[in-house]
Amino acid sequence: MRTSISSRPLGLIIALLSAFVYKAAAERIIESNSLNPCQEDSKFTATLFNVAFTPDNGSLAFNVVGVSSISGYVNAEIDVIAYGYTAIQQQFDPCDDSFDLQGMCPMNTGQIKNKFNIPVSKDATSQIPGIAYNIPDLDGVVRIYIKDTKTNVSVACVEAELSNGKTVDQKGVGWATAIIAGLALVASAVTNGLGHSNTAAHVAANALSLFGYFQAQALVGMTSVSLPPVVMAWTQNFQWTMGIIRVEFLQDICTWYQRSTGGTPSTLLSNLQVASVEVQKRSLDFVNKAYLHGYNELVKRVGSDAGAANSQSSAGKTVVVHGIERVGFRAGIEGTNIFLTGVIFFMVFVVFTIAGVALFKAFCEGAVRAGWFKGDKFEEFRNGWKIVLKGILFRLVLIGFPQMSVLCFWEFTRKDSAALIVLAIFFFFSMTATLGWAAFKVYRIAQRSVSMHKNPAYILYSDPTALNKWGFLYVQFRATAYYFILPVLLYILVKSMFVAFGQGAGVAQAVGLLIIEAIFLIGVSILRPWMDKKTNAFNIAIAAINFLNTIFLLIFTDVFSQPVSYSQCIFRDEDQVLLLV
């Protein structure tokens, strides 16, 4: 039976709240592809659930296949929840002649198949706000309780995650940020080669600060705190700075390497047809399980433990992914491949940089011989290019230190295989030792300059060898604050420890990061260690934003027991801040 729902409360509810469902085509369409149990003893599960509302043709289409262990007459209650607020609560009787709900009046044990369309009147469609089709990463849920008519006790609970398909997680954003950071670093190198060392120092300082800000955004997404969907999506744009980039053949290499070195690769992504996956997000009121039926489906619910992701087969299990695993899952990377993926991309970055410097050296020599360049063009670089290359490599180690610290620390807790543990030990201690040795050398040079010339800047900035090799550690700071690289390295190290070792302890992470960012913000505001007023203002602003983000993280942990709707309002403000900055 088909019936218009213009005068039916249930139909109106479905039409109104369908405005929160996923969309992947240009046509205005609102849909959901998963029906998830929301109570532990639920007696109904769906193996297939598709609902699509197309306002342009006034059609609401359902396709449901499920298994029921309920027998008898039931009533149903529909709750519509948006951003933690229960907007609509409606009761309905499946036996009402207005609804053609086969298998629900009465319900019988066994498989239930329902595929039907309901026309939606223009009056009902017009009540859906047009903005609902465009707001990215909505957090909406339609939850249905099936209750026994005799006892009025809920015997099943299912819910559909709703979204309009718009998201701030865009590859274009990632590419744009990567190009901006890369061009800034290249520009600083070229400017320095042309002899404009002061300009190059300013460009390099701001480029490093900007890259550090991108990494700080990525670290927010790596925390184990339950984040709202829009925050997860936004921070995902910056995960390239941590080497979390999916390349198909690299995933095959990572899986092969782990298996060949005695590890057990995760198969979570390859078992989405049968595995129940929970992606930790800002909780509406409790844990909900999301059954994924396709590779691109991503259902987000709060959880507590992701250890099952390490199992050889995730089939038939409920797996909770949070923190770093959540980031990897959203990127399409198995949890056991995350560390090695990050290592590979860091090494690729280093190798391409070495090759680029070597090719540029060859080009400069060829251009001078061919008469394209004057003999003094890039002369300092051509004569001391090996020292310049060492300085560049040191700078790459500094840039990659946050990434490798987090991933190596995390691998220490994962123990994916013996070889990966060895790699983690090697990269962490070698990079830490390299930066520690470089910082010590800068300190020794500065002390020698003070003893000889009563000024630390004299040798640090007048000796070309020291400047090209060790300058990456101090050129961004004023001469008397050359030592500030040590607090910066300590800041990175401690922050990485909280992110990596605090997986599964969101409150501890949030509190720890809040204290770290507060101390750093206070320190840089008082000392103002960077080279000039503008650079200080830029870096202090970044520190203030990072501190603000940790306040939001703490709120998202529910440590203040605030209403969820209040937190959802806050995260929308945070998103605006992030987008503006």
N, C-alpha and C positions, 0 to 999 in steps of 0.2 A: 504494500500500500504506500502511496505517496501522498503527502499532504503539505500544504503551505504552512509555514511556521510563523507567519506574521503575528498571529494572536496567541501563540503558544510560548509560555515562559521558558521552557527548556530550549526550544529552537532559538529564541532570542539570546539566551545565555551563550549558546554555542556560537552564534553568529558574532556576538559582541566580543567574546573572548578568543575567538579564532584569530583575532588580530595580533596575537602574540606568537604565531607559528612560523616555522622555517620556510624560506623561499630561495630558490636557486635560478629562477628564470626571469626574463624581463617583464612578463605579464604579472599583474598584481595577483598574487596567490599566497594563501596562508595555509601552511600545512605542518603536520607533525608525523614523524615516521617511527615513533617508539611509544609503547605503552608499558609503563614500569610499575611493578608492585611496590606499594608503599607501606606494607605492614608485613611482619615476619611470617605470620601464619595465613597469608593470603591464599585463598582457595581458587583463584583465577589467575592465569598467566597468559600472556599473548605471545605467540610466535610470529605474528605479523600484525602490524597496526599502521594504517595510513588514513589520515583524514586531511582533506584539502578543501579550503573555502576560497572560491573565486568570486570576488564581489562584482566583477564586470559582467558575468553571466548569471549571477545569483544562484550559484550551485554549491551545495555542501555534500561532499562525497566521502563515504566511509568504506573501508575495506579492512575487516577484522577477522583474524583467525586465532583462536585461543583454545586453551584446555581448562575445563571447569570441573571442580569436584564438589560443586554446590548442587543440591537437589531441593526443589520446592519453590515457593513463591517468595519474591524478594522485592524490596524497595531500594531506591537509589538516591544518594545525595551527591550533588555536584558542588564543589567548592572551586572558586576561581581565585587564584592568589597571584598578585603582581607585586614584585619588589617587597615581599614579606607581608603585604597587606591583603587580607581576605576581602576581596571586592564584592563577590556575589556568593551566596549560599542558597541552593535551591533543591527542593525535594521533588522527585517524580516517580510515577508508577509505570514500570515497563509494560504492564498489562493494559495501559491506556490505549484505546483504539487509534489514537492519533499517531502512534509510533509503530512502525513495522519492525519490531525487534525480535527476530526469529531466535528461538532457543532461550529466551529470557522470561517467558511467561507460560508455564513455569520454567525455571532453569533445571537442566538435567546434567548429570555427570557425563563427561566425554568432551569431544571436540565441538567447538562452536565456530560456525562460519557465517559471517554477515557481510554482505556487500550491497550497499544501497546508496541512493542519492536523495537528498531532501532539497526542494526548492526554497530559497530564502527570499523573502519579499524585499522590495526596495526600501520600505520603511525600516526594516530591521538592519539592512546594510547601511543605510544612511546614519544610523546611530553609532557606527564604528568610527572613531576619530581618524582622520586621514593621516595624522602623524604616526599612528601605530604601525603603518607600513614602512616607515623610514627610520625610526630610532634604532641605532645599532645595538646588538647584544642585549636584547631585552631579557629580563628574568621573569618569565611568566609560567604558570602551571595551572592546568585543569586537573583537579583530583576528584575521583569518583569513588564513593564508598557504597558497597553493596551490602545491604542489611537484611537479616532474616525478619520477615513480617511478624513472626510470633514473639521473638525475643528482642527485636530492634537492636541486636548486636551485630557489629560489622564482621562479616565473614570474608570479605575481600576488599582490597583497596588497590586501585590502579590510578596512574596519573600520566599525563602527557606533558612533556616539556614543550613550551611554545616559544617561537621566535619568528621574526619576519625575514630572517636570512641576511640581514644587513649586519656587518661586523667591522670593527676597527682593525682587525687582524688582516692586514693587506700586504701582499708581497711587495707592492710598490713602495710602501712605507719603509720596509726593510732595505730595499735596494737604494732608495733615496738617502737614507741615513748612512748607509755604507759608502755611497759615492761621495757624500759631503765630507765624511771623515777621511776617506782615502785621498780626495783631492786636496784637502787641507794639509795633510802630511806631505804629499808630493810637492805642493806649492812651497812649503817651508824648506824642503830640501833643495829645490831649484833656486829659490831666492837666495839661500845661503851660498850655493855654488856660484851665483852671479856676483857675490861679494857684499850683499846687503844683509849682513849677519844680524843686525839689530831687528830688522823687519822679520827675518826668518825666525828669530827667537820668539817674537810675539805670536807669529802665526803658529809655530810649533806648540807653544804653551797653551794657546786656546784650543788647538786641535786635540791635544792630549786631554785637556779638561773636558771637552765635548765627548770624546770617546769614553772617558771615565764615567760621564753622566749616562751615556747609553748603557754601559755595563751595570751601573747602579739600577737602572730600570729593569734590566734583565734579572738581576738578583732579587728584585721584589717578586717577580713571577716564580722564582725558584724556591721561595720560602714555603713552608708547610702550612701557612695560614690559609684559611678558607677565603678565597678571593671572589668578589662578584665577577660575573661573566665578562663585563666590559674591561675590567682591570686585567684579567687573565689574557684577554684578546690583545689589549694594548701592549702589555709587557712582552707578549710573544713576538712583537715586531722587532724587538731588540735582542732576541736570543742568538742571532748570528754573531754578536760580539762575544758569545761564550762558545762558539763553534758548534752550536746546535743547528745544523743545516742538513736536511735530508738529501742525499744523493743515492739513487737506487743501488748502483754497483758497489758503493762504499759500504752500504749496509750488508751486502753479501760478503764482502771482505771481512768486515767486523765479526759477523756470525761465524764465518769459517775460522778466523783466527782464534776466537774464544773457544770454539769446539776443539780445535786442534791442540790447544794448550791446556786441556783438561777442564774447561768450564762447561756450564750448561746454559746455552742461550735461551733467552725468554722467547716464547712464541705467542705472546699476547695478541699482537696485531694480526697474526695469521689465523687466530681462532675467534675472531669477532663474531662469526656466525653463531657460535655456541657459547661464548664466554659472556658472563655478566661483568661489566666494567663500571666502576664508579669513579668519576673524575671529581676531585674535591673542589667544591666552590662554596660561595657564601650560602649557608644553610637557611632554608625557610623555616623549618622547625624540627627536622629530624633527618636521619639517614634515609635516602631513597636509592633503590637499586635500578640501574638502567641497563636494559638488555639491548645490546647493539647488534644490528642485523646488516651492517655494511661497513666498509673500510672508512668512509668519510663521516659516519655518524659519530657524534661526540655528545654524550649525555653527561651532565655535570651534577654531582651530588656530593655532599660532605661525607667523609669517611675517616678511618683512623689508621689503617695499616696497609701498606703496599707490598708486603713481603711475598705474597703469593705470586707476584709478577715474575719471580725467579723460577717458578716451577717449570718443569719441562713442557708441560701442556697445561694450558689454562682452561681447557674445555670443561664445562660443567662447574666452574668455580666462580665465586664472586671476588673480583680483584679491585682493590682500591688504589688509585694512583694519586699521589699528591706531591707537591714540591717539584723536585728535579724530574721525577718520573712523569709527573703531570705535564711538564714542559716537553719532555721527549715524546710522550704519547700524542700531544697536540701536533707536534712536528712530524709524526709518523715514524719515530725512531724507537726501536725496542729498548727497554730499560737497561738491558745488559750491553747495549751498543753505544750508550750515550758517552761514556768516558772515552772510548777509543775514537769515536767520531770527533770529539773535541780535540783530541791529540792530533789526529790526522790533519784537521783543518789548520791547526796552529803550525804544524810542520810545513804544510803546503804554503802557508803565508810566508814563512821564513825562507823556504826554497825559492819562491817566486821573487821575493825581495832581493835575494843574493843574485839571482839571474838578471833581474832588472838593473841592479847597480853595475854588474859586469858588462852588460850590453850597452849601458849608457857610457861607460868608460871607453869601450871599443868605438862607439859612435863618435864620441868627442875626439878621440885620436884620429879617426878617419876623417872627420870634418876639418880638423886643423891641417892635416896633410893635403886635403883636397882644396884648401883655401876657403872653405865655407865659413870657418871661424877664424878670428884673429888668434895669434899665438898665446895671448894672455887670457883668453876666454876659458873659464872653468879650470884655470891653471892650478889653483890650489887643490882642487878635487883630483885632477889628473896626476899630480905629483904625489899626493898622499891618499890615494883612493882606498888603499887597504886599511889605513887608520880610520877613514871615514866609514868604511864598511863595518868595521868593528863597532864604531859608535852607533851605527844604525841597528846592528844586531842587538846591542845592549838595549837600545830603545824598544825593539820588538819584544825583548824579554820583559821589560817593564810594562808594556801594553798588555802582554799576555799573562802577566802574573795573577791578576784577579781570576781570570778564566781557569788557568791551570791549578791554582790553589784550591778553588772550590771543587773542581772535578777530581783532583788527586785525593783531597780529604774525603770526598764522598766515596771514591773507590776503595779507600781504606776500610770503610764500613760495609761495602758491598761484597768485596772479595769475589769478583766474577770469575777470575781464574788466577793461577799463580803468576803467569806471565804479565797479566794486566796489573797485578799488585807491584811487580818489579818495575814496570813502566811508570806507575804512579810514584813510587819511591824515587826513581831516577829523575823524573821531570821536576818533581817538587823540590827535592834537595839540591839538584843542580841549579835550578833557577834561583832558589833562595840564596844559595852560596854565591852565585854570580852577582846578584844584586847587592848582597851584603859586602862582598869584596870590593865592588865598584864604589859603594857608599864609603867604605873605609878608605879607599884610595883618595876620594874627594876630600875626606876629612884630613888626611895626611898632607895633601897638597895645600889645603887652606891653612893648616897650622904652620907649614913651612913658609907660606907667603906672609903670614902674620909675624913670624919670627924675623923674617928678612926685610919686609917692607911695611910692617905695621898695618897691613890691610889684606884680608883674605882674597879680595878680588884681583889683586895684581897678577898673580900667577894663574889663577883659575881662568881669567879672561884674556890674558896676554899671550899665554903659551898655546899655540895652535894645536899641538899634540894633545894636551890636556883637554882643550875645548872640544875637539872633534871626537875624542874617545870617551871622555867622561862627562861632557857637557850636558848630555841628556838628563842627568840627575839634578842639575842645579841651575841651568840657564833660565828656567821659568821662575826662579826665585830671585829676590834681591840678594846682593853680595853677602850681606851680613846674616842672611837666613839660608845659606848654602846647606846647612845641616837638616833642613826641614824634610828632606827626602826620607830620613829615618822614621819620623812620626808617620809619614804617608805610607811607607811600607808596613809599619806595624798596624796601622789602621786597616789596610787591605787584608793583612794576614788574620787579624782577629775577626773582622767581618766575614771573611771566607769560612772561618771555623764555625761561626754561628749558623751560617747558611747550610754548610755541608753536614756538620755533626748534629744539627738541630732538627733534621728531617723527622717528622712525626711529633714534634713538640712545638707547635705553633706559638703558644704563649711565651715560651722561653726564648724563641727566636725573636719575636716582636719586642719583648722587653730588652733583650740584649742589644738588638740593633738600634733601639731607641736611645739607649745609654751611649752606645758608640757614636752615633750620629750627633747626639747632643754635645758630647765632649769635643768632637772634631769641629762642630760649628762654633762652639765657644772659643776653641783654640785659634782657629783661623780668623775669627772676628777680632780677637785681641791682638794677635801677632801680625796679621796681614803680611804674610811672608812672600807673596808673589811680587813680580818685578815692578809693577806700577799700579796706579789707582784703578785703571780700567780692568786690568787682569785680576786684581784683588776683588773688585766688585763682581766680576763674572764668576769667579770660583766660590765666593761667599754665597752668591745667589744659588749656585748648584748645591752647596752644602745645606742651605736652608730648605731647598726643595726635597733633598734626600731626608732631612729630618722630618719634614711634613709628611712624607710618605710613610715613615715608620710610625707616626702617630695614627695614620689611617690603618696601618697593619695591626696595631694594638687594638683599635676599635673593632676591627673585623674578627678578632679572636673571641669576642663576646665576654672579655674579662670584666667589663662593666655591666654586663647583663642588661644592656640596652635593648629596646625593641628593634627587631630586624628591619622594619620599615625606616627607622631612623638611620641605621647604618647604610641602607641602600641610598638614601638621600645624600649621605656624606660621600659615598663613592662616586656619585654622579658629579659632585663638585670636584673631587680629586681628578676625575677624567678630564674635566675642562682645564684644570691646571696643567696636567701633563700635555694636553694637546696644544695649549697656548705656548708652553715653554718649548 
